[in-house]
């Protein structure tokens, strides 16, 4: 497809996935609203309709818990997804009338909100007024979300967010979690029947049943203590300091501070730009401190063993999202463009896979263990561009648009053949196509 055809196709996908209340993550496999999907989808939607983009974020905020946590799934009134709302046992914890999961995802929302506001400001008129009004009104809610992450998940002062489930990372079965998951020994897991493998029938693309049993065991452990932040550390068999989520939080705090300065924060201490920038620095420094001097990659840490997790996954490039250290960023970008990553000559497109293609853990068709995720390419590219590297951004933009040119908008792509995998017509893939094209 040429650019016009691709833009039209991406808009069609988002319109088809729009229920009138939410844009579902994907029409069949993911018929609900996912937290970080919604942020990226809203950014893409703003190239079409700023009011619709703001409505997407508003719906997500309606599911925010009193604690400040934003759940990773807000369930629509449809069936066909597992684990469904009942499995999470969040009734009475989530807001009245809302059915949600009990865990979170990376906090990219303020970063996408800033992007929407800046686009709306450039548009002027009613778009600018609506976006500024929405951002000003919701600043305290986003600040509460960030405050919860810092208080409930990073109170140790490490500048790193603790996750209690691989799903909280957004990179569910990444090799970065192999060690922590290997130490999860499920007890009596409630019976379950998966739905994902009915839709994506190639089992090589999805986590195994054994992996799912571990996933569900962790959900049971959290539900058994009613997701109580103080009780989770003593109850859950998986606890990882997530370097990528921490980088996203550092960047989002900075972006929220920019919005608070531009729009005013009405004396709300939680939205004070100085406070937000202090948090940004705390998490930025925490991420930079994880960089392995031997590999140049940032590392997660297993909280229960104290061990560094040094797997060569795309999460290792977290400093590209958050760091202000020029030397760190330049070294990371050179590594990412090198032969162990996007510079591997076997790749169909010179784009970063989710796991290094020269790694023993690399599996080119399996979810986060090898495929290229267009949304990750765009997120990293935007971060790189924000620090002045227009050349890298342009390279990735051209390669990514070539990857998407068939208009399938796959969830992820086989890195050597370019084949779209997972769910077709994935909303956030269509959204980032619109973002690329809007440039």
ROZA-294566 format. One record per residue: x, y, z of N, C-alpha, C in turn; residue in three letters; residue number from 1. Coordinates in steps of 0.02 Angstrom, whole numbers. Layout:
nxx:nyy:nzz:caxx:cayy:cazz:cxx:cyy:czz:residu:num
X:Y:Z:X:Y:Z:X:Y:Z:ALA:NUM
...
# end
This chain:
nxx:nyy:nzz:caxx:cayy:cazz:cxx:cyy:czz:residu:num
42:-59:0:0:0:0:44:62:0:UNK:1
20:114:-34:55:178:-28:32:211:37:UNK:2
60:270:52:47:302:116:-28:317:126:UNK:3
-61:339:74:-132:356:80:-173:294:94:UNK:4
-159:240:57:-195:178:68:-183:150:138:UNK:5
-121:154:160:-104:127:227:-139:168:281:UNK:6
-141:233:272:-175:276:321:-250:258:323:UNK:7
-280:251:265:-351:234:262:-364:166:295:UNK:8
-320:119:282:-328:52:311:-322:54:387:UNK:9
-273:92:413:-264:97:485:-325:129:518:UNK:10
-352:180:486:-413:212:513:-471:163:513:UNK:11
-476:123:461:-530:73:457:-524:23:515:UNK:12
-463:2:530:-453:-46:584:-475:-17:651:UNK:13
-455:45:665:-474:76:728:-550:87:731:UNK:14
-579:105:675:-652:115:675:-689:50:685:UNK:15
-664:-4:654:-696:-69:661:-689:-96:732:UNK:16
-634:-80:766:-623:-103:834:-654:-59:887:UNK:17
-685:-5:866:-716:44:911:-787:21:929:UNK:18
-798:8:992:-865:-14:1015:-911:44:1029:UNK:19
-884:105:1025:-922:164:1045:-904:186:1114:UNK:20
-875:141:1153:-852:156:1220:-776:150:1225:UNK:21
-749:96:1196:-677:85:1194:-658:62:1124:UNK:22
-594:69:1110:-565:35:1052:-533:-28:1079:UNK:23
-563:-85:1063:-536:-148:1089:-465:-159:1063:UNK:24
-425:-194:1103:-355:-204:1084:-350:-243:1018:UNK:25
-395:-291:1007:-399:-328:944:-469:-357:940:UNK:26
-496:-367:879:-567:-384:874:-586:-450:904:UNK:27
-543:-501:901:-563:-567:925:-522:-589:986:UNK:28
-456:-582:982:-414:-608:1036:-417:-565:1099:UNK:29
-423:-500:1092:-421:-454:1149:-481:-407:1145:UNK:30
-540:-429:1165:-601:-389:1156:-615:-338:1211:UNK:31
-563:-319:1249:-572:-273:1305:-523:-214:1297:UNK:32
-517:-173:1349:-470:-117:1349:-410:-135:1392:UNK:33
-351:-132:1361:-288:-143:1398:-256:-76:1413:UNK:34
-225:-71:1470:-200:-7:1495:-149:26:1449:UNK:35
-92:-8:1436:-43:28:1395:-62:27:1321:UNK:36
-100:-23:1299:-129:-20:1232:-170:44:1223:UNK:37
-212:58:1273:-257:115:1267:-218:181:1260:UNK:38
-161:186:1293:-121:246:1288:-94:255:1217:UNK:39
-66:202:1188:-41:206:1120:-98:216:1070:UNK:40
-154:181:1081:-211:189:1037:-237:261:1039:UNK:41
-239:290:1098:-262:360:1103:-217:407:1063:UNK:42
-152:395:1067:-106:437:1028:-121:431:954:UNK:43
-129:370:929:-146:361:859:-213:391:841:UNK:44
-262:382:885:-329:410:873:-327:486:866:UNK:45
-280:518:901:-278:591:899:-259:618:831:UNK:46
-231:575:787:-218:597:718:-283:600:679:UNK:47
-335:568:703:-400:566:670:-451:611:707:UNK:48
-454:602:774:-503:639:814:-475:648:885:UNK:49
-460:709:901:-435:723:969:-489:707:1021:UNK:50
-552:726:1012:-603:708:1062:-608:633:1073:UNK:51
-603:592:1020:-608:520:1029:-547:493:1066:UNK:52
-489:522:1054:-429:502:1090:-436:516:1164:UNK:53
-462:574:1182:-471:592:1252:-522:547:1285:UNK:54
-574:528:1248:-625:484:1276:-596:416:1293:UNK:55
-548:393:1253:-515:328:1267:-479:331:1334:UNK:56
-442:384:1345:-406:391:1409:-455:402:1467:UNK:57
-508:438:1455:-557:450:1508:-589:385:1531:UNK:58
-604:340:1484:-633:275:1501:-585:235:1544:UNK:59
-521:237:1527:-472:201:1567:-468:230:1638:UNK:60
-470:295:1644:-466:326:1710:-526:309:1753:UNK:61
-583:295:1723:-641:276:1762:-630:211:1800:UNK:62
-582:171:1778:-567:108:1811:-512:114:1864:UNK:63
-484:173:1874:-431:182:1922:-455:166:1993:UNK:64
-415:127:2028:-433:109:2097:-422:167:2144:UNK:65
-452:164:2202:-443:217:2253:-370:225:2271:UNK:66
-332:171:2268:-261:174:2285:-221:215:2235:UNK:67
-248:222:2175:-212:255:2121:-193:208:2065:UNK:68
-195:142:2078:-176:93:2028:-224:95:1968:UNK:69
-196:92:1908:-236:85:1847:-229:13:1824:UNK:70
-284:-24:1822:-280:-96:1806:-262:-109:1734:UNK:71
-233:-167:1722:-208:-181:1655:-263:-200:1607:UNK:72
-321:-224:1631:-378:-238:1588:-440:-205:1619:UNK:73
-478:-170:1577:-545:-148:1594:-591:-189:1549:UNK:74
-632:-231:1580:-672:-278:1542:-734:-246:1513:UNK:75
-746:-261:1449:-808:-241:1416:-862:-294:1430:UNK:76
-922:-280:1411:-978:-327:1424:-982:-379:1368:UNK:77
-927:-414:1359:-924:-469:1310:-887:-527:1342:UNK:78
-899:-586:1318:-865:-645:1342:-814:-667:1289:UNK:79
-779:-721:1304:-734:-750:1254:-661:-736:1267:UNK:80
-645:-706:1325:-574:-695:1341:-559:-729:1408:UNK:81
-501:-760:1411:-480:-792:1474:-410:-767:1492:UNK:82
-399:-751:1557:-445:-753:1613:-492:-693:1615:UNK:83
-556:-707:1623:-607:-655:1625:-610:-621:1693:UNK:84
-658:-575:1698:-662:-533:1758:-670:-573:1822:UNK:85
-711:-625:1821:-724:-663:1882:-661:-695:1910:UNK:86
-616:-715:1866:-555:-749:1889:-512:-703:1932:UNK:87
-517:-638:1920:-474:-591:1956:-500:-576:2026:UNK:88
-563:-585:2038:-593:-572:2104:-580:-501:2129:UNK:89
-594:-453:2086:-583:-382:2104:-648:-346:2122:UNK:90
-705:-380:2121:-768:-348:2140:-763:-321:2211:UNK:91
-782:-259:2219:-776:-227:2285:-711:-190:2294:UNK:92
-662:-203:2249:-598:-166:2251:-596:-115:2195:UNK:93
-614:-138:2135:-618:-91:2079:-679:-46:2088:UNK:94
-682:11:2054:-738:57:2063:-805:24:2048:UNK:95
-857:49:2078:-924:22:2068:-942:23:1994:UNK:96
-968:-32:1970:-988:-37:1901:-932:-53:1853:UNK:97
-870:-59:1878:-812:-74:1836:-788:-144:1850:UNK:98
-774:-182:1798:-744:-248:1805:-672:-243:1778:UNK:99
-626:-258:1821:-556:-250:1801:-513:-307:1826:UNK:100
-452:-311:1798:-402:-356:1825:-373:-325:1889:UNK:101
-324:-358:1919:-297:-333:1982:-224:-314:1978:UNK:102
-196:-310:1918:-126:-291:1909:-122:-233:1861:UNK:103
-61:-207:1851:-53:-147:1809:-8:-162:1749:UNK:104
7:-111:1710:53:-115:1653:97:-53:1652:UNK:105
147:-50:1608:193:7:1608:157:74:1601:UNK:106
179:124:1639:145:189:1642:165:237:1586:UNK:107
143:222:1526:160:263:1468:108:318:1455:UNK:108
57:322:1497:-2:363:1483:13:438:1480:UNK:109
51:463:1528:66:535:1528:108:555:1468:UNK:110
151:510:1446:190:524:1387:146:530:1325:UNK:111
97:485:1319:51:489:1263:3:549:1269:UNK:112
-16:565:1331:-59:623:1341:-23:687:1320:UNK:113
40:693:1338:78:752:1317:79:756:1240:UNK:114
87:700:1208:89:699:1134:22:722:1106:UNK:115
-32:698:1135:-99:718:1112:-110:793:1122:UNK:116
-90:819:1180:-99:890:1194:-59:932:1144:UNK:117
2:911:1131:43:950:1084:14:948:1013:UNK:118
-13:890:993:-44:886:927:-107:930:925:UNK:119
-147:928:979:-208:968:981:-192:1042:982:UNK:120
-139:1061:1017:-118:1131:1019:-99:1155:949:UNK:121
-64:1112:912:-45:1129:843:-107:1136:799:UNK:122
-158:1095:813:-221:1100:775:-257:1165:790:UNK:123
-253:1186:854:-287:1247:875:-362:1236:884:UNK:124
-397:1290:897:-470:1288:902:-496:1243:955:UNK:125
-550:1206:939:-585:1163:987:-540:1106:1010:UNK:126
-499:1079:965:-454:1024:985:-408:1047:1041:UNK:127
-379:1106:1034:-333:1132:1085:-370:1142:1151:UNK:128
-429:1172:1148:-467:1185:1209:-484:1120:1246:UNK:129
-509:1071:1209:-529:1008:1240:-470:971:1270:UNK:130
-415:969:1234:-357:932:1259:-328:965:1321:UNK:131
-323:1031:1320:-295:1066:1377:-340:1059:1438:UNK:132
-405:1064:1426:-453:1056:1481:-449:985:1511:UNK:133
-447:935:1467:-442:866:1491:-378:855:1530:UNK:134
-322:877:1503:-259:866:1537:-257:902:1604:UNK:135
-281:963:1606:-281:1000:1670:-325:966:1721:UNK:136
-383:942:1699:-431:910:1744:-405:843:1770:UNK:137
-369:806:1728:-348:738:1747:-277:735:1775:UNK:138
-241:791:1776:-173:790:1803:-168:756:1871:UNK:139
-213:773:1919:-208:740:1984:-216:664:1981:UNK:140
-256:640:1934:-267:568:1928:-204:533:1903:UNK:141
-172:562:1853:-110:532:1827:-55:537:1881:UNK:142
-54:592:1917:-4:599:1971:-16:547:2025:UNK:143
-79:534:2041:-95:482:2091:-72:413:2068:UNK:144
-79:399:2004:-55:337:1975:21:330:1984:UNK:145
57:383:1968:129:382:1975:149:376:2049:UNK:146
113:412:2092:127:409:2163:116:338:2190:UNK:147
63:305:2166:52:235:2188:109:190:2167:UNK:148
132:196:2107:189:156:2084:250:167:2128:UNK:149
262:229:2145:321:244:2186:312:218:2257:UNK:150
252:226:2285:240:206:2354:232:131:2362:UNK:151
192:99:2318:176:29:2325:226:-17:2293:UNK:152
262:8:2242:307:-36:2204:380:-15:2205:UNK:153
396:42:2234:466:65:2234:484:102:2298:UNK:154
454:81:2353:465:116:2417:535:105:2444:UNK:155
572:58:2415:640:45:2439:691:96:2416:UNK:156
670:144:2376:715:197:2353:762:175:2297:UNK:157
750:117:2268:794:91:2215:784:127:2149:UNK:158
728:162:2141:713:192:2077:692:139:2026:UNK:159
669:82:2051:647:27:2008:580:1:2032:UNK:160
535:-10:1986:467:-33:2000:465:-109:2008:UNK:161
435:-132:2062:425:-204:2071:363:-227:2034:UNK:162
369:-282:1997:311:-313:1965:300:-381:1998:UNK:163
237:-399:2005:219:-463:2036:193:-514:1985:UNK:164
200:-497:1922:178:-541:1869:210:-518:1804:UNK:165
230:-565:1761:258:-546:1697:210:-506:1655:UNK:166
145:-516:1665:95:-477:1628:100:-403:1645:UNK:167
124:-386:1705:129:-316:1723:182:-280:1681:UNK:168
229:-317:1655:281:-288:1613:256:-272:1544:UNK:169
200:-304:1524:177:-300:1455:212:-348:1409:UNK:170
267:-379:1433:308:-424:1392:303:-494:1422:UNK:171
243:-521:1421:222:-578:1462:272:-635:1470:UNK:172
295:-664:1414:337:-724:1419:408:-710:1397:UNK:173
431:-649:1403:499:-631:1384:550:-675:1421:UNK:174
606:-691:1389:659:-729:1423:684:-696:1487:UNK:175
672:-631:1494:694:-596:1555:660:-625:1617:UNK:176
605:-661:1609:569:-688:1667:577:-763:1675:UNK:177
619:-794:1634:627:-867:1639:649:-890:1708:UNK:178
699:-856:1735:724:-875:1802:672:-867:1856:UNK:179
641:-807:1862:590:-798:1913:531:-846:1905:UNK:180
510:-859:1844:454:-905:1833:474:-977:1851:UNK:181
536:-995:1838:558:-1063:1854:553:-1077:1929:UNK:182
554:-1024:1969:549:-1033:2042:477:-1027:2067:UNK:183
429:-1022:2021:358:-1023:2038:333:-1094:2031:UNK:184
311:-1124:2086:287:-1193:2085:213:-1192:2104:UNK:185
169:-1194:2054:97:-1187:2069:71:-1240:2116:UNK:186
28:-1219:2161:-9:-1266:2202:-70:-1288:2163:UNK:187
-127:-1291:2197:-188:-1313:2164:-220:-1254:2126:UNK:188
-209:-1254:2061:-235:-1200:2019:-307:-1216:1999:UNK:189
-350:-1167:2005:-419:-1177:1984:-420:-1199:1910:UNK:190
-464:-1244:1892:-467:-1268:1822:-474:-1210:1773:UNK:191
-445:-1218:1714:-450:-1165:1665:-450:-1193:1594:UNK:192
-482:-1156:1549:-483:-1172:1478:-463:-1108:1441:UNK:193
-407:-1112:1407:-381:-1053:1371:-423:-1038:1309:UNK:194
-427:-974:1291:-461:-955:1230:-412:-929:1177:UNK:195
-352:-908:1199:-305:-879:1151:-283:-928:1097:UNK:196
-275:-991:1116:-251:-1041:1068:-305:-1064:1020:UNK:197
-368:-1045:1033:-421:-1059:985:-417:-1009:927:UNK:198
-393:-950:942:-392:-896:892:-325:-897:856:UNK:199
-269:-900:894:-203:-907:865:-186:-982:871:UNK:200
-201:-1019:819:-198:-1093:824:-127:-1120:816:UNK:201
-81:-1079:795:-10:-1101:792:18:-1095:863:UNK:202
25:-1151:897:46:-1151:967:115:-1121:977:UNK:203
156:-1121:924:224:-1094:930:225:-1019:942:UNK:204
168:-986:930:166:-914:940:146:-894:1011:UNK:205
123:-941:1051:93:-924:1115:129:-958:1173:UNK:206
122:-932:1234:150:-966:1293:119:-1035:1301:UNK:207
156:-1080:1334:133:-1148:1343:82:-1153:1400:UNK:208
49:-1211:1406:2:-1222:1461:37:-1219:1529:UNK:209
99:-1245:1532:136:-1242:1595:149:-1169:1615:UNK:210
165:-1128:1566:175:-1057:1581:110:-1026:1605:UNK:211
55:-1044:1574:-10:-1017:1594:-28:-1038:1665:UNK:212
-10:-1099:1684:-24:-1121:1752:13:-1077:1802:UNK:213
74:-1057:1786:111:-1012:1830:78:-943:1831:UNK:214
58:-920:1772:25:-854:1770:-36:-853:1815:UNK:215
-76:-906:1811:-139:-908:1849:-127:-919:1923:UNK:216
-75:-955:1939:-58:-964:2010:-41:-896:2042:UNK:217
-4:-855:2006:13:-789:2033:-50:-746:2041:UNK:218
-96:-750:1994:-160:-714:2002:-196:-738:2064:UNK:219
-198:-804:2075:-230:-831:2135:-197:-804:2199:UNK:220
-131:-803:2199:-95:-780:2258:-113:-707:2273:UNK:221
-116:-665:2222:-133:-595:2233:-206:-587:2253:UNK:222
-250:-624:2221:-321:-619:2238:-334:-642:2310:UNK:223
-296:-692:2332:-305:-719:2400:-291:-667:2454:UNK:224
-249:-617:2438:-236:-564:2487:-269:-499:2465:UNK:225
-318:-506:2420:-359:-449:2397:-316:-392:2369:UNK:226
-260:-410:2338:-216:-362:2305:-192:-308:2353:UNK:227
-187:-326:2417:-165:-279:2469:-91:-264:2459:UNK:228
-74:-201:2446:-5:-183:2431:44:-203:2486:UNK:229
22:-201:2548:66:-217:2604:76:-293:2611:UNK:230
28:-332:2588:32:-405:2596:63:-440:2535:UNK:231
64:-407:2478:89:-440:2418:161:-465:2424:UNK:232
207:-427:2455:276:-452:2458:283:-518:2495:UNK:233
239:-532:2543:243:-595:2579:200:-650:2550:UNK:234
166:-635:2494:117:-683:2469:131:-708:2398:UNK:235
172:-673:2360:179:-688:2289:248:-717:2273:UNK:236
249:-769:2233:311:-805:2217:352:-775:2161:UNK:237
327:-721:2132:362:-686:2077:368:-613:2095:UNK:238
429:-588:2101:440:-518:2117:503:-495:2080:UNK:239
493:-450:2031:548:-429:1988:550:-353:1985:UNK:240
608:-324:1994:618:-253:1981:622:-244:1905:UNK:241
572:-212:1877:563:-207:1805:596:-144:1778:UNK:242
651:-152:1742:689:-94:1719:652:-55:1665:UNK:243
614:-89:1623:580:-54:1569:521:-14:1596:UNK:244
480:-43:1640:426:-6:1670:452:54:1709:UNK:245
510:46:1740:540:101:1778:562:158:1732:UNK:246
589:140:1674:608:192:1625:546:228:1600:UNK:247
493:191:1586:431:222:1564:405:270:1617:UNK:248
411:252:1681:388:296:1735:431:358:1740:UNK:249
496:351:1731:540:410:1731:519:459:1677:UNK:250
510:433:1616:490:476:1560:422:507:1571:UNK:251
375:467:1597:307:492:1608:305:546:1662:UNK:252
346:540:1713:348:592:1764:372:658:1734:UNK:253
423:654:1691:447:715:1658:393:745:1613:UNK:254
358:702:1576:306:727:1532:248:757:1571:UNK:255
231:727:1628:177:754:1669:199:821:1699:UNK:256
262:827:1716:287:891:1742:282:946:1689:UNK:257
298:929:1627:292:978:1573:219:1001:1565:UNK:258
172:954:1567:102:972:1562:80:1015:1621:UNK:259
103:998:1681:84:1037:1740:109:1108:1735:UNK:260
169:1117:1709:197:1184:1701:158:1224:1649:UNK:261
142:1191:1594:108:1227:1540:36:1245:1557:UNK:262
2:1199:1592:-70:1206:1602:-88:1230:1671:UNK:263
-40:1228:1717:-55:1243:1787:-82:1182:1822:UNK:264
-71:1180:1887:-92:1121:1925:-137:1138:1983:UNK:265
-164:1198:1982:-215:1220:2029:-196:1207:2102:UNK:266
-133:1214:2118:-111:1206:2187:-111:1134:2211:UNK:267
-124:1087:2167:-125:1016:2187:-53:994:2201:UNK:268
-36:976:2264:34:958:2278:57:895:2241:UNK:269
10:850:2227:29:788:2192:53:802:2121:UNK:270
27:857:2092:45:874:2023:99:927:2018:UNK:271
131:941:2073:184:993:2073:241:972:2027:UNK:272
260:1015:1979:312:995:1931:379:977:1964:UNK:273
397:1013:2017:459:997:2051:459:927:2081:UNK:274
403:909:2111:396:842:2139:400:789:2085:UNK:275
366:801:2030:366:753:1975:436:745:1946:UNK:276
473:801:1941:540:797:1914:588:761:1962:UNK:277
576:768:2026:615:730:2075:604:655:2064:UNK:278
542:637:2053:526:566:2040:559:543:1975:UNK:279
556:585:1924:587:568:1860:661:554:1869:UNK:280
694:597:1908:766:587:1920:779:523:1958:UNK:281
737:509:2007:745:448:2048:743:385:2005:UNK:282
694:381:1961:687:322:1919:737:321:1862:UNK:283
754:379:1836:806:383:1784:872:357:1811:UNK:284
889:378:1871:952:355:1901:949:281:1917:UNK:285
891:258:1940:883:187:1954:894:145:1892:UNK:286
867:166:1835:875:129:1773:947:130:1750:UNK:287
979:188:1751:1049:193:1728:1095:148:1770:UNK:288
1079:141:1834:1122:102:1878:1118:27:1864:UNK:289
1070:6:1824:1064:-66:1809:1105:-87:1749:UNK:290
1134:-40:1712:1169:-58:1649:1228:-103:1664:UNK:291
1229:-159:1629:1283:-208:1636:1345:-182:1600:UNK:292
1400:-171:1635:1460:-144:1602:1488:-190:1548:UNK:293
1472:-254:1551:1498:-301:1501:1456:-302:1437:UNK:294
1389:-299:1444:1345:-305:1386:1318:-238:1362:UNK:295
1317:-189:1406:1288:-124:1388:1213:-123:1394:UNK:296
1181:-178:1415:1109:-182:1422:1087:-169:1494:UNK:297
1031:-136:1502:1001:-128:1568:973:-195:1591:UNK:298
969:-204:1657:949:-268:1685:892:-261:1735:UNK:299
849:-312:1736:800:-320:1789:836:-352:1849:UNK:300
801:-354:1906:829:-389:1964:775:-431:1997:UNK:301
792:-493:2012:747:-538:2047:748:-519:2121:UNK:302
692:-494:2146:689:-469:2215:699:-527:2264:UNK:303
673:-586:2249:674:-641:2297:742:-673:2303:UNK:304
783:-668:2251:851:-696:2255:905:-643:2257:UNK:305
888:-582:2239:936:-528:2236:979:-529:2173:UNK:306
965:-575:2127:1007:-584:2068:987:-535:2012:UNK:307
1038:-512:1976:1026:-474:1915:1001:-522:1861:UNK:308
956:-497:1818:932:-535:1762:960:-503:1699:UNK:309
1008:-537:1668:1046:-507:1613:1029:-539:1546:UNK:310
966:-549:1532:945:-578:1469:946:-525:1414:UNK:311
966:-544:1353:969:-495:1298:901:-485:1265:UNK:312
859:-446:1298:792:-431:1272:787:-356:1259:UNK:313
733:-337:1226:724:-266:1208:718:-222:1271:UNK:314
698:-252:1327:695:-214:1390:763:-187:1410:UNK:315
816:-218:1386:884:-196:1401:899:-127:1374:UNK:316
857:-102:1330:866:-35:1301:824:17:1337:UNK:317
803:2:1398:764:48:1438:796:118:1444:UNK:318
863:123:1450:891:191:1455:877:235:1395:UNK:319
863:206:1336:845:248:1279:780:285:1293:UNK:320
738:258:1336:674:290:1354:684:345:1405:UNK:321
731:335:1451:733:380:1509:798:417:1521:UNK:322
854:392:1498:918:419:1519:933:487:1488:UNK:323
966:529:1526:992:593:1501:1067:591:1495:UNK:324
1097:533:1508:1169:524:1503:1187:511:1430:UNK:325
1220:558:1398:1234:553:1326:1276:491:1310:UNK:326
1324:476:1351:1368:418:1339:1328:353:1342:UNK:327
1284:348:1391:1242:288:1398:1197:281:1336:UNK:328
1166:335:1316:1120:332:1259:1156:315:1195:UNK:329
1213:345:1183:1251:331:1122:1274:259:1119:UNK:330
1296:233:1175:1318:163:1177:1260:116:1165:UNK:331
1203:132:1194:1144:90:1184:1120:91:1111:UNK:332
1120:150:1082:1096:155:1013:1143:118:965:UNK:333
1208:123:978:1256:86:936:1245:11:943:UNK:334
1231:-12:1003:1217:-82:1015:1154:-105:980:UNK:335
1102:-63:984:1037:-81:954:1042:-85:878:UNK:336
1083:-42:849:1092:-43:776:1143:-96:753:UNK:337
1175:-129:801:1228:-176:786:1205:-245:763:UNK:338
1251:-290:748:1235:-355:718:1197:-402:764:UNK:339
1198:-390:829:1161:-434:875:1088:-412:883:UNK:340
1071:-356:850:1003:-330:856:976:-309:787:UNK:341
959:-246:779:927:-225:717:973:-228:656:UNK:342
1038:-233:668:1086:-238:614:1100:-309:591:UNK:343
1066:-358:618:1074:-427:596:1054:-432:522:UNK:344
1099:-453:477:1083:-453:405:1028:-501:385:UNK:345
1008:-547:430:956:-595:414:885:-565:420:UNK:346
880:-508:453:815:-479:467:781:-455:403:UNK:347
715:-464:399:677:-439:342:678:-363:341:UNK:348
675:-333:399:677:-260:407:725:-244:464:UNK:349
762:-191:458:812:-173:508:778:-141:568:UNK:350
743:-183:606:705:-162:664:721:-207:723:UNK:351
719:-181:784:740:-221:842:691:-276:860:UNK:352
712:-340:861:669:-394:886:661:-389:961:UNK:353
614:-425:988:601:-423:1060:654:-460:1100:UNK:354
691:-506:1068:748:-540:1098:803:-542:1045:UNK:355
865:-535:1066:920:-535:1018:919:-598:975:UNK:356
924:-591:909:922:-650:865:983:-694:870:UNK:357
1034:-673:907:1092:-717:918:1090:-749:987:UNK:358
1035:-739:1023:1029:-767:1090:1004:-839:1087:UNK:359
1024:-880:1136:1000:-949:1140:925:-951:1155:UNK:360
898:-899:1186:827:-898:1203:783:-872:1147:UNK:361
813:-851:1091:776:-822:1036:731:-873:1002:UNK:362
666:-855:996:618:-896:959:579:-848:914:UNK:363
588:-852:848:565:-799:804:489:-792:798:UNK:364
451:-843:820:378:-840:813:341:-833:879:UNK:365
377:-835:934:343:-842:999:339:-776:1038:UNK:366
287:-740:1026:266:-684:1068:324:-637:1084:UNK:367
345:-632:1147:399:-585:1165:468:-618:1166:UNK:368
474:-676:1135:539:-710:1136:578:-702:1071:UNK:369
556:-658:1027:591:-649:964:558:-604:914:UNK:370
492:-607:905:460:-564:854:472:-490:864:UNK:371
463:-453:809:467:-380:810:398:-353:826:UNK:372
395:-308:874:331:-277:894:332:-204:868:UNK:373
289:-187:819:290:-119:793:281:-65:845:UNK:374
241:-78:896:229:-27:947:293:-13:986:UNK:375
334:-63:997:397:-52:1033:446:-13:989:UNK:376
448:-28:925:491:10:879:473:84:883:UNK:377
408:99:879:387:169:879:402:203:946:UNK:378
389:169:1001:401:199:1067:475:215:1076:UNK:379
518:169:1058:590:182:1064:611:237:1016:UNK:380
583:236:955:602:287:906:583:357:930:UNK:381
523:363:960:503:428:986:549:452:1041:UNK:382
570:404:1083:616:422:1137:683:445:1110:UNK:383
708:410:1060:772:429:1030:767:497:996:UNK:384
711:507:961:701:571:927:697:628:976:UNK:385
665:616:1033:659:668:1083:725:691:1111:UNK:386
776:649:1103:843:669:1125:888:689:1067:UNK:387
856:705:1010:892:737:956:919:693:901:UNK:388
907:627:905:934:583:852:881:572:798:UNK:389
878:619:752:829:616:699:847:561:648:UNK:390
911:547:640:931:497:590:907:428:609:UNK:391
915:409:672:892:343:694:816:339:689:UNK:392
783:392:708:710:393:703:688:383:631:UNK:393
720:417:584:701:412:514:713:342:487:UNK:394
768:312:505:783:243:483:728:195:506:UNK:395
710:199:570:660:154:597:591:169:568:UNK:396
577:232:556:512:250:527:505:218:458:UNK:397
555:225:416:552:198:348:546:122:349:UNK:398
587:90:392:585:17:396:519:-8:424:UNK:399
492:27:473:429:6:503:371:14:455:UNK:400
370:68:417:317:77:367:322:24:313:UNK:401
383:4:295:391:-51:247:363:-116:277:UNK:402
376:-127:341:351:-187:375:274:-189:375:UNK:403
243:-131:383:170:-127:389:134:-119:322:UNK:404
171:-115:268:143:-95:204:89:-140:177:UNK:405
88:-204:199:35:-249:176:-32:-235:208:UNK:406
-32:-197:263:-95:-177:294:-127:-229:339:UNK:407
-88:-280:361:-115:-331:406:-120:-306:478:UNK:408
-74:-261:497:-70:-235:565:-69:-292:616:UNK:409
-21:-337:607:-13:-392:653:6:-369:722:UNK:410
-7:-412:770:13:-398:840:89:-393:844:UNK:411
122:-439:810:195:-440:807:215:-474:741:UNK:412
280:-472:724:302:-495:658:362:-541:664:UNK:413
362:-593:622:420:-638:618:479:-598:592:UNK:414
535:-596:628:588:-549:609:625:-566:545:UNK:415
628:-630:526:667:-649:466:624:-648:402:UNK:416
560:-664:409:517:-667:350:472:-607:343:UNK:417
461:-571:398:414:-514:398:342:-535:402:UNK:418
328:-599:416:260:-624:420:223:-594:481:UNK:419
161:-568:472:123:-545:529:99:-604:571:UNK:420
107:-598:637:89:-652:682:41:-627:736:UNK:421
17:-676:776:-29:-657:830:-96:-635:801:UNK:422
-124:-585:833:-190:-560:812:-183:-511:754:UNK:423
-222:-519:701:-223:-468:649:-265:-408:671:UNK:424
-258:-354:634:-297:-293:649:-289:-271:721:UNK:425
-228:-274:745:-212:-253:813:-216:-177:818:UNK:426
-254:-151:866:-267:-80:869:-204:-39:878:UNK:427
-160:-60:924:-102:-17:935:-54:-18:877:UNK:428
-54:-71:837:-13:-72:777:-40:-23:725:UNK:429
-106:-23:717:-137:26:672:-125:98:697:UNK:430
-126:106:763:-116:172:793:-46:199:779:UNK:431
4:156:787:72:181:775:85:192:700:UNK:432
50:154:657:55:169:586:31:240:572:UNK:433
-24:259:603:-50:327:595:0:379:623:UNK:434
32:362:678:82:407:706:140:416:658:UNK:435
166:360:632:221:365:583:200:409:524:UNK:436
140:396:498:117:431:438:102:504:452:UNK:437
83:521:513:68:590:530:131:633:527:UNK:438
189:602:533:251:639:528:268:658:456:UNK:439
# end
